[in-house]
């Protein structure tokens, strides 16, 4: 039989329906998503301990923090034999004391032993904004249970729950816990001896608040991050109290007031607290860490095995005052700064030390100040750090992930902030001991801080001193750049069609417009003048200032 379309031209066929006695298929339609695909869409993949996003995350140096790790893993495996068995361990300590490194190493050990049920590493400064929010916690844990080879029956129950109620991901955390974790566990009583033993959650204090209303149009109280953190703790306590929940839970966080009060007043009977203090001999661990760093530097610079002297090492350890982040930053500063190691070490030692202040953070603050001042344009470098990481003005909703807020890709930072090509490289030069800087080949990745303590430093005038910048100064710079780009018809360099589409989609997104929308009649008039001076409006259909102001009130 010849084709009906033989010799036909310009034929366009969409959505063909083919019907036979046994099969029905509508070509052109996408097949429905499976339950595992639906679940996968609502997890924070970067929060898994072994995610690609965490490939550079800190881990304990070999032979360091051994006592702490042994205590945590020992409790996971043998906690039932304690005089007063507990279901939750809270590992806590001040900023920079090594909590995340310890939790990462403990997770690796538990995985090697086959006892790891799931992990979730919160982060308020990582590339993935999903790691900042509570709504991805339970789906992420449930997804890991589905993947566990010893829990196939539980996996079937979890996926069945997703199929039965696809809207569960938009429901309260407690409902998610019930339907995605507790009920599937209750339905499966066989084979429990082979199940994993522990759930690990790190950085709870870095979970940020989700707002459920338009703040511009509602008088509802603003939800605080403490509200969400306590909600998470409440559902975890519910899980730990459930007789069908087989896992111990290890939670790591700073001893923030709300979290500490919860463990003291609400969950005290369930919780064992492990505080990172001198009991675990951090000085000896830091000595091992520094020796490893100095050994690398000695090999590369051909220095004798006696370098540096024992007195210098002890000075650095004393300055750290139990904070691993101090020695880690010293190590990175000496490894990546590119100068003479002896001179770099002298620079560090000339800074105010622990003996010069009763403030344990003073040496770290002095180190941050020195590194920031060593950049080629310190005011601009500090301005950009505040704009990107403290105020987060370049964060944008990601349309491919349900509109969740994402940290800006390096290319976004360069297109928005550069006054000339290559300015970002110039601005962040000499700061690579503080900031992970993507190469031009990987400009889809974000700039990332090595540690949240740098944001703490930037936020507190008492710590950053003369380097502190008022929020209004940072906002004004963002507004100046925005309207300069508007008048200049876009970035200084020419864009590819793909870059142009990407840039202007973000430039005129409701999220960005809300940040620049005029707040007064004077600002509105000024904005109208800028718009009228810009013939790019004829090309891409820019609204007038009144419309821009209106856009800021809707999403």
C-alpha positions in Angstrom: 0.0 0.0 0.0 1.5 3.3 -1.0 1.6 6.2 1.4 -1.2 8.7 1.6 1.5 11.4 1.7 3.6 10.3 -1.2 5.1 13.3 -3.0 3.5 15.6 -0.4 5.4 18.8 0.6 5.2 21.1 3.7 3.2 18.6 5.7 3.3 19.1 9.5 1.8 16.4 11.7 1.4 16.7 15.4 -0.4 14.5 18.0 -1.1 11.5 15.8 -3.5 9.0 17.5 -2.9 5.3 16.6 -5.6 2.9 17.6 -5.6 -0.9 17.2 -7.5 -3.7 18.8 -4.8 -4.1 21.5 -3.0 -0.8 21.8 -3.8 2.9 22.1 -1.1 5.5 21.9 -1.3 9.2 21.2 2.0 10.2 19.6 3.3 13.6 20.6 2.1 13.3 24.2 4.6 12.8 27.0 4.1 9.6 29.0 3.0 10.3 32.6 5.7 10.7 35.2 6.4 7.7 37.4 6.2 8.0 41.2 10.0 7.9 41.6 10.2 10.8 39.1 7.6 12.8 41.0 9.5 12.2 44.3 12.9 13.1 42.6 11.5 16.5 41.6 11.0 17.4 45.3 14.3 16.5 46.8 17.4 18.6 47.5 20.0 16.4 45.7 22.8 18.7 46.8 22.0 18.0 50.5 23.0 14.3 50.2 26.4 13.7 52.0 27.9 12.3 48.8 26.4 14.8 46.3 28.5 16.3 43.5 27.6 19.7 45.0 29.4 18.7 48.2 32.5 17.3 46.4 34.7 20.0 48.0 32.9 20.0 51.3 35.1 19.7 54.4 35.9 16.3 55.8 37.9 15.4 58.8 41.6 15.0 58.0 42.9 11.5 58.5 43.5 10.7 62.1 41.8 13.9 63.3 38.5 14.2 65.3 38.8 10.5 65.9 37.4 10.6 69.4 34.3 12.6 68.3 33.6 10.4 65.4 34.0 7.2 67.5 31.6 8.5 70.0 28.9 9.3 67.4 29.3 6.1 65.5 29.5 4.1 68.7 26.2 5.6 69.9 24.6 4.8 66.6 25.6 1.2 66.8 25.4 0.5 70.5 23.3 3.2 72.0 20.6 0.8 73.2 23.1 -0.5 75.8 23.4 3.0 77.5 22.1 3.4 81.0 19.6 5.9 79.6 19.2 5.2 75.9 18.4 8.2 73.8 16.9 8.4 70.3 18.5 11.8 69.2 22.1 13.0 69.4 22.6 16.8 69.1 26.2 17.6 68.1 26.8 21.3 68.7 29.6 23.8 69.1 30.5 27.3 68.0 31.0 28.5 64.4 34.1 27.0 62.8 34.5 24.2 65.3 34.3 21.5 62.6 30.7 20.2 62.9 30.1 19.8 59.2 33.4 18.1 58.6 32.7 15.7 61.4 29.2 14.9 60.1 30.5 14.3 56.6 33.1 11.9 57.9 30.6 10.1 60.2 28.2 9.8 57.2 30.9 8.2 55.1 31.7 5.7 58.0 28.1 4.8 58.5 27.7 4.3 54.7 30.7 2.0 54.7 29.1 0.0 57.6 25.8 -0.2 55.8 23.9 1.6 58.6 23.2 4.9 56.9 19.5 5.5 56.2 19.7 9.1 54.9 21.4 12.5 55.2 20.5 16.1 54.7 23.1 18.8 54.8 21.5 22.2 55.1 23.5 25.2 53.8 22.5 28.8 53.6 25.4 29.8 51.3 25.7 26.8 49.0 24.9 26.8 45.3 21.6 25.1 45.6 18.9 27.1 47.4 17.0 23.9 48.0 19.4 23.2 50.8 18.2 26.3 52.7 14.5 25.3 52.9 12.5 22.9 55.1 10.2 21.7 52.4 12.8 19.4 50.8 13.9 17.7 54.0 11.3 14.9 54.2 11.2 14.1 50.5 15.0 13.9 50.4 15.0 11.5 53.3 12.2 9.4 51.8 14.0 9.3 48.5 17.1 7.8 50.2 15.0 5.2 51.9 13.6 4.2 48.5 17.1 3.8 47.2 18.3 1.5 50.0 18.6 -2.1 48.9 17.4 -3.5 52.2 14.2 -1.5 52.2 12.4 -2.6 49.0 9.1 -3.1 50.7 9.3 0.3 52.3 10.2 1.8 48.9 7.1 0.4 47.4 5.0 1.9 50.2 6.6 5.3 49.8 6.1 5.4 46.0 2.5 4.2 46.5 1.9 7.1 48.9 3.3 9.5 46.2 1.0 8.1 43.6 -2.0 8.3 45.9 -1.3 11.9 47.0 0.9 13.8 44.6 0.1 17.0 46.5 1.8 15.7 49.6 4.9 17.8 48.8 2.8 21.0 49.3 1.4 19.9 52.6 2.7 20.5 56.1 6.0 18.9 57.2 4.1 16.7 59.7 1.8 15.4 56.9 4.8 14.7 54.7 6.5 12.8 57.5 3.4 10.7 58.2 2.7 9.8 54.6 6.2 9.5 53.2 8.0 7.9 56.1 6.1 6.8 59.2 3.1 5.0 57.5 5.3 3.2 55.0 7.5 2.0 57.9 4.5 0.8 59.9 3.3 -1.2 56.9 6.5 -3.2 56.8 7.5 -5.4 59.7 9.6 -8.0 58.0 13.4 -7.8 57.4 14.0 -5.0 59.9 17.2 -6.5 61.1 18.9 -5.6 57.8 17.6 -2.0 57.8 20.0 0.9 58.3 20.3 2.5 61.7 20.7 6.3 61.4 19.5 9.5 59.8 22.1 12.4 59.8 21.1 16.1 59.5 23.7 18.8 59.5 23.5 22.6 59.6 19.9 22.9 61.0 20.7 26.5 62.0 21.2 27.3 58.3 17.6 26.5 57.4 16.0 29.7 56.3 12.3 30.7 56.5 9.7 30.2 53.8 7.1 33.0 53.5 3.7 31.8 52.5 2.2 35.2 51.6 2.9 38.3 49.6 4.5 40.6 52.1 3.5 43.6 50.0 -0.2 42.8 50.2 -0.5 41.1 53.6 -0.4 42.1 57.2 0.4 38.5 58.3 3.5 38.3 60.5 6.7 37.4 58.8 7.8 33.9 59.5 11.2 33.6 61.0 13.9 31.0 60.3 13.5 29.9 64.0 9.9 29.0 63.3 10.9 26.6 60.5 13.8 25.2 62.5 11.5 24.4 65.4 9.0 22.9 63.1 11.7 20.6 61.7 12.8 19.6 65.3 9.2 18.9 66.2 8.6 16.4 63.4 12.0 14.8 64.0 11.0 14.4 67.7 7.7 12.9 66.6 9.6 10.4 64.4 12.0 9.5 67.2 9.1 8.9 69.6 7.3 6.5 67.2 8.0 2.8 68.0 7.9 1.9 64.3 10.7 4.5 63.5 13.9 2.3 63.6 16.5 5.0 63.2 18.6 7.1 65.5 18.9 10.7 64.5 22.1 12.8 64.7 21.5 16.5 64.3 24.3 19.1 64.1 23.9 22.8 64.5 25.3 25.8 66.2 23.9 26.3 69.8 21.4 29.0 68.6 19.0 30.1 71.3 15.8 28.6 69.8 17.4 25.3 69.0 19.1 25.0 72.4 15.9 25.8 74.2 14.0 23.1 72.2 16.5 20.4 73.2 16.6 21.6 76.8 12.9 22.2 77.4 11.0 20.0 74.9 13.2 17.1 73.7 15.4 16.7 76.8 14.3 13.1 77.6 15.1 12.0 74.0 18.3 13.8 73.5 22.0 13.2 74.1 24.1 16.4 73.7 27.6 16.3 72.5 29.3 19.7 72.7 32.6 20.2 70.8 34.9 21.5 73.6 38.4 20.9 74.8 37.4 17.4 76.0 37.9 16.2 72.4 41.4 17.7 72.2 40.9 19.9 69.0 44.4 21.3 69.4 46.0 17.9 68.7 43.8 17.5 65.6 44.6 20.9 64.3 48.3 20.2 64.8 47.9 17.1 62.5 45.9 19.2 60.0 48.5 22.0 59.9 51.4 19.5 59.5 49.6 18.0 56.4 49.3 21.5 54.9 52.8 22.5 55.7 54.1 19.2 54.2 52.5 20.0 50.9 53.9 23.5 50.9 57.4 22.2 51.8 57.3 19.8 48.9 56.3 22.5 46.4 58.7 25.2 47.7 61.6 22.9 48.6 61.8 23.8 52.3 63.4 21.8 55.1 61.3 19.4 57.2 61.8 21.7 60.2 59.8 24.5 58.6 58.0 26.1 60.2 59.2 26.0 63.8 57.2 24.3 66.6 56.7 27.7 68.2 55.0 29.0 65.1 52.7 26.0 64.9 51.7 26.4 68.5 50.9 30.1 67.9 48.6 29.3 65.1 46.8 26.6 67.1 46.4 29.0 70.1 45.0 31.7 67.7 42.5 29.2 66.5 41.0 28.8 69.9 39.4 25.5 69.0 38.0 26.7 65.6 39.0 24.6 62.7 37.9 27.2 60.3 40.9 29.4 61.4 43.6 26.8 60.6 41.7 25.7 57.4 41.6 29.4 56.2 45.3 29.8 57.0 46.1 26.7 55.1 44.1 27.8 52.0 45.6 31.3 52.2 49.1 29.9 52.0 48.3 27.3 49.4 46.4 29.4 46.8 47.7 32.9 47.3 50.7 32.3 45.0 53.3 34.2 47.1 56.4 33.2 49.0 55.2 30.9 51.8 57.6 32.4 54.4 56.2 35.9 53.7 52.6 34.7 53.7 53.2 33.1 57.1 54.8 36.2 58.4 51.7 38.2 57.3 49.4 35.8 59.3 51.7 35.9 62.4 51.7 39.7 62.4 47.9 39.8 62.8 46.4 40.3 66.2 46.3 36.9 68.0 44.3 35.3 70.7 46.5 36.8 73.4 45.6 40.3 72.2 41.9 39.9 72.8 39.4 38.1 75.1 37.3 37.5 72.0 37.8 34.0 70.6 36.8 35.2 67.1 39.3 38.0 67.0 42.1 36.1 65.2 39.7 34.8 62.6 38.3 38.3 62.1 41.8 39.7 61.7 42.6 37.0 59.1 39.4 37.7 57.1 40.2 41.4 57.3 43.8 40.9 56.0 42.7 38.7 53.1 39.9 41.1 52.0 42.3 44.0 52.2 44.8 42.1 50.0 42.4 42.1 47.1 43.2 44.5 44.2 40.1 46.6 45.0 39.0 45.9 48.6 35.9 48.2 48.6 34.5 46.7 45.4 35.4 43.1 46.5 33.6 43.6 49.8 30.6 45.3 48.1 30.2 42.3 45.7 30.5 39.8 48.5 27.8 41.6 50.5 25.6 41.9 47.4 25.9 38.2 46.4 26.1 36.4 49.7 24.7 38.7 52.5 21.9 40.5 50.7 21.5 37.9 47.9 20.3 40.4 45.4 21.2 38.2 42.5 19.3 35.1 43.7 16.5 34.2 41.3 13.6 31.7 41.1 14.5 28.7 38.9 11.6 28.0 36.5 12.9 24.4 36.0 12.6 23.6 39.8 9.2 24.9 40.7 10.3 28.5 41.1 12.6 27.8 44.0 15.2 30.5 44.7 18.6 29.7 43.3 22.0 31.2 43.9 23.3 33.1 40.8 25.5 31.3 38.3 28.9 32.9 37.8 27.8 34.1 34.4 24.9 36.0 36.0 27.3 37.7 38.4 29.5 38.7 35.5 26.7 40.0 33.3 25.1 42.0 36.1 28.1 43.4 37.9 31.0 43.7 35.5 31.7 47.3 34.2 34.2 45.8 31.8 35.0 42.2 30.7 37.1 40.4 33.2 36.3 42.6 36.1 35.0 39.7 38.2 38.4 37.9 37.9 40.1 41.2 38.9 37.7 41.7 41.8 38.0 38.2 43.3 41.7 37.8 42.6 43.5 36.9 45.9 40.2 35.9 47.5 40.2 32.3 46.5 41.1 31.2 50.0 37.6 32.5 51.0 35.5 32.0 47.8 35.3 29.1 45.4 35.5 30.7 42.0 34.2 28.8 38.9 36.4 28.9 35.8 35.1 30.4 32.6 34.5 26.9 31.3 32.1 26.2 34.3 30.4 29.6 34.5 27.0 27.9 35.0 28.2 27.1 38.5 27.8 29.7 41.3 30.5 31.4 43.4 30.5 29.7 46.8 31.9 30.6 50.2 34.0 28.0 51.9 32.3 28.8 55.3 29.3 30.7 56.5 31.4 32.5 59.1 32.5 35.0 56.4 28.8 36.1 56.1 28.6 36.4 59.9 31.7 38.6 59.7 30.2 40.8 57.0 26.9 41.1 58.9 28.3 42.3 62.2 29.9 45.8 62.4 31.6 44.8 65.7 33.5 42.1 63.8 34.2 43.6 60.3 35.0 47.1 61.7 36.0 49.6 58.9 35.0 47.0 56.3 31.4 46.9 57.3 28.9 48.1 54.7 25.4 49.3 55.5 22.6 47.4 53.7 21.5 50.6 52.0 25.0 51.1 50.4 24.8 47.6 49.0 21.3 48.2 47.6 22.2 51.5 46.0 25.1 49.8 44.2 22.7 47.1 42.9 20.2 49.8 41.8 23.0 51.8 40.1 24.1 48.7 38.2 20.5 47.8 37.2 19.6 51.2 35.8 23.0 51.5 34.1 22.4 48.2 32.3 18.9 49.5 31.4 20.3 52.7 29.8 23.2 50.8 28.2 20.8 48.2 26.7 22.4 45.4 28.5 25.9 44.3 29.6 29.1 45.9 28.4 30.1 42.9 26.3 28.2 41.5 23.3 25.9 38.6 24.1 25.1 35.4 22.2 21.4 34.9 21.5 21.2 32.4 24.3 22.9 34.7 26.8 20.7 37.6 25.7 17.6 35.6 26.3 18.9 34.4 29.7 19.9 37.8 30.8 16.8 39.7 30.0 14.5 37.0 31.3 16.2 37.5 34.7 16.5 41.3 34.3 12.8 41.8 34.0 11.6 39.0 36.2 9.2 39.9 38.9 11.8 38.9 41.5 14.3 41.4 40.2 11.7 44.2 39.6 10.5 43.9 43.2 14.0 44.8 44.3 14.3 47.9 42.2 10.7 49.1 42.2 10.4 52.8 43.2 9.1 53.3 46.7 8.1 57.0 46.3 6.8 59.5 43.7 10.3 61.0 43.4 11.9 57.6 42.7 9.0 56.8 40.2 9.7 60.0 38.3 13.4 59.3 38.2 12.8 55.8 36.9 10.5 57.1 34.1 13.2 59.4 33.0 15.6 56.4 32.7 13.1 54.4 30.8 12.3 57.2 28.3 16.0 57.6 27.6 16.3 54.0 26.6 15.5 52.9 23.1 15.9 49.2 24.1 12.3 49.5 25.2 11.3 49.6 21.5 13.1 46.2 21.0 11.9 44.2 23.9 8.8 46.0 25.0 9.8 47.4 28.4 6.9 48.7 30.5 6.8 52.3 31.8 7.7 53.1 35.4 4.2 52.8 36.7 3.9 49.4 35.2 7.2 48.4 36.7 5.9 49.5 40.1 2.8 47.4 39.6 4.9 44.4 38.6 6.6 44.6 42.0 3.2 43.8 43.7 2.5 40.6 41.8 4.5 37.5 41.1 
